[in-house]
Amino acid sequence: MERAFQDKVLGATGIRLKNSFIKAATYEGMYEHGLPTQALTDHHVAMAKGGVALTTISYGAVSPDGRTFPYQMYIHDKSLEKLKKLAAEVHRAGGKVSMQLIHCGYFSKNKAVKKPLAPSRIFNEYGAMSGIMFSREMTREDMQTVSEKFANAAFRLKEAGFDAVEVHMGHGYLLSQFLSPATNKRKDEYGESIENRSRFPLEVLKKVIEKAGKDFPVLAKLNLSDGFRKGFSLEDCKYVSLELEKIGCTAIVLSGGFTSKTPFYLMPGKVPLWGMIKNGSNLAEKITMALFGPFIIKRYRFRENFFLDQAREIRKSVKLPLVYLGGVDSRKGIEKILDEGFEFIAIARALIHDPEFLIKLKEGHIEKSECTRCNQCVVEMDRDGVKCVL
């Protein structure tokens, strides 16, 4: 276990982290009028004080139309003012901070966007009850614009004192929509084969690296699998991982699941359906969730290190640093992950339950997390902000 708490250099950037542990990006919901609150700062400062080397702020949309709903944060002058202060507070607490950069694509309830962008014209099951029925297929000009927004957001965060960015290529958001054959129905050079489906996400990442500079860590969050048949597969992940290595990606955060189809693939445990119904944005959505939720939302049984079998296959395929994510629960489980050759470990629910989880492990006060995987923290994201209810 001692090796997990030794200094680590983040890829070829020269950025040094105090240990192997990263707080995984989990939507915090700590915003007012789309701007970060003090609660968001306190949340990430607590992670730094609890021993996390790099804490990741979730869902930094690169543009207003990249938000799934209108009160989310996007990267612009006003949010950067507060984010600069947040980064300074995390640094004073002994940690480093990263921002997850994202565009939602068609997965939107944002009524200000009548026709959200996507690789193809897609029925928007997420936003249908809000009147946003279909997406608009992106043009080459759209792709160029979005690529520049990702790159500019990364550069501005670097200027604001952030230590890294994480480009979100998973979970069914825009870049993931290009990667997945379930949502990418294009017939041009951006569709069909994995070489073509990955073209735009790789162009985005390359532009971010060029703009931010090779001394600035640019991580990619990538699905191991979408979690359903005919979606993005483990073989697809191997191909994309090798391409990310070629273009100089600092590290890959290996994840999984598709928010609109397999939302709890990444969060095995209980499905907090009643709380999700109460959080519905309108009556029609609440009724639909109550009637069909038990049949549509699949539950997955929790087991420690649940993505390790898939992640091991990527570890065999690439040499660049990999961040293991998925069911990190105990001292024994962490040792297993390190034995498999993963340089970094991302943790979410165990740290939401107890920000001092790592300190307690290091000092021998506990052997495993007491998180029950009830997933009520998911419900809290849309209330007053993510927290453990236990």
C-alpha positions, 0 to 999 in steps of 0.5 A, a space after each residue: 500500500 505504501 507504493 500507492 502514496 509515493 510521488 508520481 509523475 503524470 506522463 511526459 508533462 513533468 507534473 508531479 502528483 503526491 500519490 496515485 489517487 485521483 478523485 474521479 469526476 462526478 457531477 456535483 450540482 453545486 452551482 447557482 445560475 451556472 456559476 460555481 458556489 463555495 460548496 464546490 470549492 469546499 467539496 474539492 478542498 476536502 478531497 485535497 485535504 483527504 489525501 487525493 493528489 488530483 481532484 477532478 471537477 465534473 462537467 465543465 461544458 465548453 460552450 452554452 449549448 454543451 450543457 445538458 440543462 441550462 443551470 450547469 456551468 460552462 467555461 467563460 469569463 464569470 465561471 473562470 473568475 470563481 474557478 481560479 479561486 477554487 484552484 488556489 484553494 485546492 493548491 493551499 490544501 496540498 492538492 492539484 485540480 483538473 477540469 473535465 471538459 465536455 459537450 453534451 451533444 444531443 443528450 440535452 434538456 436545455 430548451 435554449 437549444 432547439 436542435 442539439 448537435 450530434 453525429 447524426 439525427 437522433 431521437 433524444 430520449 433524455 430531452 423528449 419530455 422537455 420538447 427537444 425531440 431530435 438532434 441536428 447532424 453536425 457539419 464540418 464547420 460545426 466540428 471545427 467550431 466545437 474543436 476550437 471551443 474544447 481547445 480554448 477552454 483548456 488553454 483558459 483553464 491552464 491560465 487560471 491555474 488548473 493543473 490538468 484537463 480531462 476531455 470526456 470521450 465517454 458516457 454517451 456525451 458528444 465525443 462518445 456519440 461519435 465513437 458509438 455505432 449506436 448513435 453515429 450513423 454517418 456515411 462519410 469519413 466520420 462514420 461506420 468504421 472505428 477509424 472513422 468514428 474516432 476521427 472527430 474525438 481524436 481531432 478534438 484531443 489533438 487540438 487541445 494538446 496543441 493549444 494547451 502545450 505539451 507541458 500541460 496534462 491532457 487526460 481522456 476519459 474513455 469507455 471500455 464499453 457502452 455496456 450494451 450490444 452494438 455499442 462501443 466495444 472493448 475492441 473499439 477501446 483498444 483501437 482508440 487507446 492506441 491512437 490516443 497514445 500516438 497523438 500524445 495523450 497524457 493518460 486515459 481514464 478508463 470508464 464505461 456506460 452510456 447515460 441514456 441507455 445504461 446509466 448504472 453500468 458505471 455505478 453498480 449497486 441499488 437504483 434510487 428510482 424514487 428519488 430520481 422520480 421526485 427529481 423529474 423536471 416536469 410531471 410527464 417525466 415523473 409519470 414516465 419514470 414511475 411507469 417505465 423506470 423499473 423496466 428500463 433502468 437496469 440494475 448491476 450488482 456491485 463487486 469490487 474492481 468491477 472494470 478490472 477484467 476489461 481494463 486489463 486488456 487495455 493495459 496489455 495494449 498500450 504503454 501510456 499511463 492508465 487511470 483505473 476506475 470502477 469499484 475501488 473499495 479496499 486496501 486489498 483491491 488497491 494493491 490488486 490494481 497496482 499489481 496489474 500495472 495501472 499507474 493511477 487510481 480514480 475513486 468516486 463513491 468511496 470519497 463522496 461517502 468519506 473524504 478521509 477514506 485515503 487517510 484512514 487507509 494509509 494510517 491503518 484505521 480501516 481496511 475498506 470503504 463503508 459506502 453501501 452503494 445505495 447510489 442516493 448520492 446520485 439523487 443528491 446531485 440534482 438537489 442541493 449538491 452531491 453528498 452521502 446521505 448515510 
